[in-house]
Amino acid sequence: MASLKELRNRIASVQATQKITRAMQMVAASKLRRAQEAAEAARPYADRMGAVLGNLASGITDAESAPKLLAGTGSDKRHLLIVATAERGLCGGFNSSIARLAREDAKKLISDGKQVEILCVGRKGYDVLKRYFTTELREPISYQGLKSIGYDQAQEVAERVLSDFDADGFDICTLYYSRFQNVISQIPTGAQIIPASFDAAEAPELGGAAYDYEPEENEILDALLPRNIAVQILRALLENAASEQGARMSAMDNATRNAGEMIDSLSITYNRSRQAQITKELIEIISGAEAL
């Protein structure tokens, strides 16, 4: 059994840890509201752009004249997986759940004979995936130290991806991130962004009207499709920022509660050990007095 001094040191150590986890919980809670508002504000814009692009794409009758970002390369042999995660840990299963989804899809593609390359945006995703992949991983993109992620960072990632696509580096690009639902629930999501895929069931309605576009649909798509890549990446980064703070807030709350339970358990053990030691000393004193 541990000595009383060891138990006191252990209790003090857990109390110090509890202070840290409580402080991290409060910081995450203060950051969550702003991150949640940014993520929710980006959703209508991204959805509306998807609806407009979907409407434009439906008006193209000649598939051969369609932009490459819409029509694709005509092959599905080479895949690029963009895995967006956080730069820091201590946020529960947030990072590992995104990496797990990407890892499962990557292994399935490889088993089907496809070529897979993985681009990690965020240090934690790279740290997880490098255990399973070596040659498939590209040099990660990290924004560690930035207070907030914005359109400039999304545009930087988009330009890198589009440059690779123009150089025939891949055929299909899928973006992985965690969609924020609430503090408790964050949903790992994979969305194909190249070639562009539009879900008519999820896109907002455009009022049911028929639109005539000037200039032609192809010209508008040539301008909007690259911007849509940046918008979708921005949306993923903002969703991740909110999901990260929500997951960290929940994880630190659980850690604070567990530390409190451990302190109570150690305190009971300490009190019992102290009581047993005092009783033993009293018995020794009484026995010595009776011997005299």
C-alpha positions as CSV (number, residue, x, y, z in Angstrom):
1,M,0.0,0.0,0.0
2,A,1.2,3.5,-0.8
3,S,2.5,5.6,2.1
4,L,0.6,8.7,3.3
5,K,3.1,11.0,1.7
6,E,2.7,9.3,-1.6
7,L,-1.1,9.5,-1.4
8,R,-0.8,13.3,-0.5
9,N,1.4,13.9,-3.5
10,R,-0.9,11.9,-5.7
11,I,-4.0,13.9,-4.6
12,A,-2.1,17.2,-5.1
13,S,-1.1,16.1,-8.6
14,V,-4.6,15.1,-9.6
15,Q,-5.9,18.4,-8.2
16,A,-3.4,20.4,-10.4
17,T,-4.5,18.4,-13.4
18,Q,-8.1,19.1,-12.6
19,K,-7.4,22.8,-12.6
20,I,-5.8,22.6,-16.0
21,T,-8.7,20.5,-17.5
22,R,-11.3,22.9,-16.0
23,A,-9.4,25.9,-17.5
24,M,-9.2,24.2,-20.9
25,Q,-12.9,23.5,-20.8
26,M,-13.7,27.1,-20.1
27,V,-11.4,28.3,-22.9
28,A,-13.0,25.8,-25.4
29,A,-16.4,27.0,-24.3
30,S,-15.5,30.6,-25.0
31,K,-14.1,29.8,-28.4
32,L,-17.0,27.5,-29.4
33,R,-19.6,30.1,-29.9
34,R,-17.5,32.2,-32.3
35,A,-16.4,29.1,-34.2
36,Q,-20.0,27.7,-34.3
37,E,-21.3,31.0,-35.7
38,A,-18.7,31.1,-38.4
39,A,-19.5,27.5,-39.4
40,E,-23.2,28.1,-39.5
41,A,-22.7,31.3,-41.5
42,A,-20.7,29.5,-44.1
43,R,-23.3,26.8,-44.7
44,P,-25.9,28.9,-46.6
45,Y,-23.2,30.3,-48.9
46,A,-21.7,26.9,-49.7
47,D,-25.1,25.4,-50.2
48,R,-26.3,28.2,-52.5
49,M,-23.2,28.1,-54.6
50,G,-23.7,24.3,-55.0
51,A,-27.3,24.9,-56.0
52,V,-26.3,27.5,-58.6
53,L,-23.5,25.3,-60.0
54,G,-25.9,22.4,-60.1
55,N,-28.4,24.4,-62.0
56,L,-25.7,25.5,-64.4
57,A,-24.4,22.0,-64.9
58,S,-27.8,20.7,-65.7
59,G,-28.0,23.1,-68.6
60,I,-25.0,21.7,-70.4
61,T,-26.0,19.4,-73.1
62,D,-22.6,18.7,-74.6
63,A,-20.5,16.7,-72.1
64,E,-17.4,17.1,-74.2
65,S,-17.5,20.8,-73.9
66,A,-18.0,20.7,-70.1
67,P,-15.2,22.1,-67.9
68,K,-12.7,19.5,-66.7
69,L,-13.6,20.2,-63.0
70,L,-17.1,19.1,-63.8
71,A,-16.7,16.3,-66.3
72,G,-13.6,14.9,-64.8
73,T,-10.7,13.1,-66.6
74,G,-12.8,10.1,-67.7
75,S,-10.9,7.9,-65.3
76,D,-11.2,6.9,-61.6
77,K,-7.7,5.3,-61.2
78,R,-6.0,8.0,-59.2
79,H,-7.5,9.4,-56.0
80,L,-6.4,12.3,-53.8
81,L,-7.8,12.3,-50.3
82,I,-7.7,15.6,-48.4
83,V,-7.8,14.9,-44.7
84,A,-8.6,18.0,-42.6
85,T,-8.0,17.7,-38.9
86,A,-6.8,19.9,-36.0
87,E,-3.3,21.1,-35.1
88,R,-3.7,20.1,-31.4
89,G,-5.0,17.1,-29.5
90,L,-6.9,16.8,-26.2
91,C,-10.2,16.9,-28.0
92,G,-11.5,13.4,-27.5
93,G,-11.9,11.3,-30.7
94,F,-12.3,14.3,-33.0
95,N,-9.0,13.8,-34.9
96,S,-9.0,10.0,-34.8
97,S,-12.6,9.7,-36.2
98,I,-11.8,11.7,-39.3
99,A,-8.5,9.9,-39.8
100,R,-10.3,6.5,-39.4
101,L,-12.9,7.3,-42.0
102,A,-10.1,8.4,-44.5
103,R,-8.0,5.4,-43.6
104,E,-10.9,2.9,-44.3
105,D,-11.7,4.5,-47.6
106,A,-8.0,4.6,-48.6
107,K,-7.5,0.9,-47.8
108,K,-10.7,0.0,-49.8
109,L,-9.5,2.0,-52.8
110,I,-6.0,0.4,-52.6
111,S,-7.6,-3.1,-52.4
112,D,-9.6,-2.2,-55.5
113,G,-6.4,-1.5,-57.4
114,K,-6.6,2.3,-57.3
115,Q,-3.7,4.7,-56.7
116,V,-4.2,6.8,-53.6
117,E,-2.4,9.9,-52.3
118,I,-3.3,11.6,-49.0
119,L,-2.9,15.3,-48.3
120,C,-3.3,16.2,-44.6
121,V,-4.4,19.7,-43.6
122,G,-3.6,19.7,-39.9
123,R,-0.7,18.1,-38.0
124,K,-2.8,15.5,-36.0
125,G,-4.2,13.8,-39.0
126,Y,-0.7,13.3,-40.4
127,D,0.5,11.9,-37.1
128,V,-2.3,9.3,-37.1
129,L,-2.1,8.3,-40.8
130,K,1.7,8.0,-41.0
131,R,1.3,4.8,-38.9
132,Y,-0.6,3.1,-41.7
133,F,0.7,4.8,-44.9
134,T,4.2,5.8,-46.0
135,T,4.4,6.3,-49.8
136,E,0.8,7.5,-50.1
137,L,1.3,10.5,-47.8
138,R,2.2,13.9,-49.2
139,E,3.9,16.7,-47.3
140,P,1.2,18.0,-44.9
141,I,-0.1,21.5,-44.7
142,S,0.0,23.0,-41.2
143,Y,-1.5,26.2,-39.8
144,Q,-0.2,25.8,-36.3
145,G,0.1,29.1,-34.6
146,L,-2.7,30.9,-36.5
147,K,-5.4,32.2,-34.2
148,S,-8.1,31.6,-36.8
149,I,-8.5,29.9,-40.2
150,G,-10.1,32.0,-43.0
151,Y,-10.5,32.1,-46.8
152,D,-6.8,32.8,-47.4
153,Q,-5.8,29.4,-46.0
154,A,-8.6,27.6,-47.9
155,Q,-7.6,29.4,-51.1
156,E,-4.0,28.3,-50.5
157,V,-5.0,24.6,-50.2
158,A,-7.4,25.0,-53.2
159,E,-4.6,26.4,-55.4
160,R,-2.3,23.6,-54.5
161,V,-5.0,21.0,-55.3
162,L,-6.1,22.7,-58.6
163,S,-2.5,23.0,-59.7
164,D,-2.0,19.3,-59.2
165,F,-5.2,18.5,-61.0
166,D,-4.3,20.6,-64.0
167,A,-1.0,18.7,-64.2
168,D,-3.0,15.4,-64.3
169,G,-1.9,14.4,-60.8
170,F,-5.2,12.7,-59.9
171,D,-8.6,11.9,-61.2
172,I,-10.9,12.2,-58.2
173,C,-10.5,14.3,-55.0
174,T,-12.4,13.7,-51.8
175,L,-12.4,16.0,-48.8
176,Y,-12.7,14.6,-45.2
177,Y,-13.7,16.7,-42.3
178,S,-16.0,16.7,-39.3
179,R,-19.4,18.3,-39.7
180,F,-20.5,20.1,-36.5
181,Q,-23.9,19.1,-35.1
182,N,-23.6,20.0,-31.5
183,V,-21.2,19.9,-28.6
184,I,-21.7,16.2,-28.1
185,S,-22.0,15.1,-31.7
186,Q,-19.6,15.8,-34.6
187,I,-20.1,13.7,-37.8
188,P,-17.0,12.6,-39.8
189,T,-17.8,13.4,-43.4
190,G,-16.3,12.6,-46.8
191,A,-17.3,14.7,-49.8
192,Q,-16.1,14.5,-53.4
193,I,-15.1,17.9,-54.7
194,I,-13.3,17.0,-57.9
195,P,-15.0,16.3,-60.3
196,A,-17.8,18.5,-58.8
197,S,-20.7,16.5,-57.5
198,F,-24.1,18.2,-56.6
199,D,-26.8,16.5,-54.5
200,A,-30.1,17.8,-55.7
201,A,-31.8,16.5,-52.6
202,E,-29.6,18.5,-50.2
203,A,-29.2,21.7,-52.3
204,P,-31.5,24.6,-51.6
205,E,-34.2,25.4,-54.1
206,L,-33.7,28.3,-56.5
207,G,-37.4,29.2,-56.6
208,G,-38.3,26.8,-59.4
209,A,-37.6,29.4,-62.1
210,A,-35.7,28.8,-65.3
211,Y,-32.7,31.0,-65.7
212,D,-30.9,32.3,-68.8
213,Y,-27.3,32.9,-68.1
214,E,-25.0,35.4,-69.8
215,P,-22.3,34.5,-70.7
216,E,-22.8,30.9,-71.5
217,E,-22.9,28.2,-68.8
218,N,-19.5,26.9,-69.7
219,E,-17.8,30.3,-69.2
220,I,-19.5,30.8,-65.8
221,L,-18.6,27.3,-64.7
222,D,-15.0,27.9,-65.7
223,A,-14.9,30.9,-63.3
224,L,-17.0,29.5,-60.5
225,L,-15.9,25.9,-60.2
226,P,-12.3,26.7,-59.0
227,R,-13.8,29.2,-56.5
228,N,-16.2,26.5,-55.3
229,I,-13.3,24.2,-54.4
230,A,-11.9,27.0,-52.1
231,V,-15.4,27.5,-50.7
232,Q,-15.9,23.8,-49.9
233,I,-12.5,23.6,-48.3
234,L,-13.3,26.8,-46.2
235,R,-16.5,25.2,-45.1
236,A,-14.7,22.1,-44.0
237,L,-12.1,24.1,-42.1
238,L,-14.8,26.1,-40.3
239,E,-16.8,23.0,-39.5
240,N,-13.6,21.5,-38.1
241,A,-12.9,24.5,-36.0
242,A,-16.3,24.3,-34.4
243,S,-16.2,20.5,-34.0
244,E,-12.7,20.7,-32.4
245,Q,-13.8,23.2,-29.8
246,G,-17.0,21.2,-29.1
247,A,-15.1,18.0,-28.8
248,R,-12.5,19.6,-26.6
249,M,-15.1,21.1,-24.3
250,S,-16.8,17.7,-23.9
251,A,-13.5,15.9,-23.4
252,M,-12.2,18.3,-20.8
253,D,-15.5,18.2,-18.9
254,N,-15.2,14.4,-18.7
255,A,-11.6,14.7,-17.6
256,T,-12.5,17.2,-14.9
257,R,-15.3,14.9,-13.6
258,N,-13.0,11.9,-13.7
259,A,-10.3,13.9,-11.8
260,G,-12.9,14.8,-9.2
261,E,-13.9,11.1,-8.8
262,M,-10.2,10.1,-8.5
263,I,-9.6,12.8,-5.8
264,D,-12.5,11.5,-3.8
265,S,-11.3,7.9,-4.1
266,L,-7.7,8.8,-3.1
267,S,-9.0,11.0,-0.2
268,I,-11.0,8.0,1.1
269,T,-7.9,5.8,0.8
270,Y,-5.8,8.4,2.5
271,N,-8.2,8.9,5.4
272,R,-8.5,5.1,5.9
273,S,-4.7,4.7,5.8
274,R,-4.2,7.6,8.2
275,Q,-6.9,6.2,10.6
276,A,-5.3,2.7,10.5
277,Q,-1.9,4.2,11.2
278,I,-3.2,6.2,14.1
279,T,-5.0,3.2,15.5
280,K,-1.8,1.1,15.2
281,E,0.2,3.8,17.1
282,L,-2.4,4.0,19.8
283,I,-2.3,0.2,20.2
284,E,1.5,0.3,20.4
285,I,1.4,3.0,23.1
286,I,-1.2,1.2,25.1
287,S,0.6,-2.1,24.9
288,G,3.9,-0.4,26.0
289,A,2.1,1.2,29.0
290,E,0.6,-2.1,30.1
291,A,4.0,-3.8,29.8
292,L,5.4,-1.4,32.3
